[in-house]
């Protein structure tokens, strides 16, 4: 559910900036790993590429997803 909500928001809401989308993905990752400890490898193998594709499709000229912190929250 977290992945689907984040995906829908960053792929359809035209008011979301690339920076905001990256922060949303970072916070979704944190929430998923808080709920499912030990899921890091599967997240990186399955979920992260999904988010990277969405970000690249929407913002093709921006940098790839990096490991910035969820502390970089956007209001």
C-alpha positions in Angstrom: 0.0 0.0 0.0 2.8 2.4 0.8 4.5 1.7 -2.6 1.2 2.1 -4.5 0.3 5.4 -2.8 3.8 6.8 -3.3 3.9 5.7 -6.9 0.5 7.2 -7.6 1.4 10.5 -6.0 4.7 11.0 -7.7 3.5 9.8 -11.1 0.2 11.7 -11.4 0.4 14.8 -9.2 1.8 17.6 -11.4 2.5 19.8 -8.4 5.1 17.4 -7.0 8.6 18.5 -7.8 11.5 16.1 -8.3 13.0 17.0 -4.9 9.6 16.3 -3.3 9.2 13.0 -5.1 12.7 11.8 -4.0 11.8 12.8 -0.4 8.5 10.9 -0.6 10.4 7.8 -2.0 12.9 8.1 0.8 10.2 8.3 3.5 8.3 5.4 1.9 11.5 3.3 2.1 11.9 4.2 5.8 8.3 3.3 6.5 8.6 0.0 4.7 11.8 -1.0 6.5 10.3 0.1 9.8 7.3 -2.3 9.2 9.4 -5.1 7.7 12.9 -5.2 9.3 15.3 -7.3 7.1 13.5 -6.3 3.9 16.4 -4.1 2.7 17.7 -6.5 0.1 14.3 -7.1 -1.4 13.5 -3.4 -1.3 16.7 -2.7 -3.3 16.0 -5.5 -5.7 12.3 -5.0 -6.3 10.9 -1.7 -5.0 13.8 0.7 -5.6 14.0 0.0 -9.4 10.2 0.6 -9.6 10.6 4.0 -8.1 13.7 4.8 -10.2 11.7 4.1 -13.4 8.9 6.3 -12.3 11.3 9.2 -11.4 13.2 8.8 -14.6 10.1 8.7 -16.7 8.7 11.9 -15.1 12.0 13.7 -14.8 14.4 12.3 -17.4 17.0 15.0 -17.0 17.3 14.8 -13.2 19.8 12.8 -11.2 19.1 9.2 -10.3 17.7 8.3 -6.9 20.3 8.7 -4.2 20.5 7.7 -0.6 19.4 11.1 0.9 17.7 11.1 4.2 14.0 11.1 5.0 14.9 14.1 7.2 14.8 16.2 4.0 11.1 16.5 4.4 9.0 18.6 2.2 5.9 20.4 3.5 
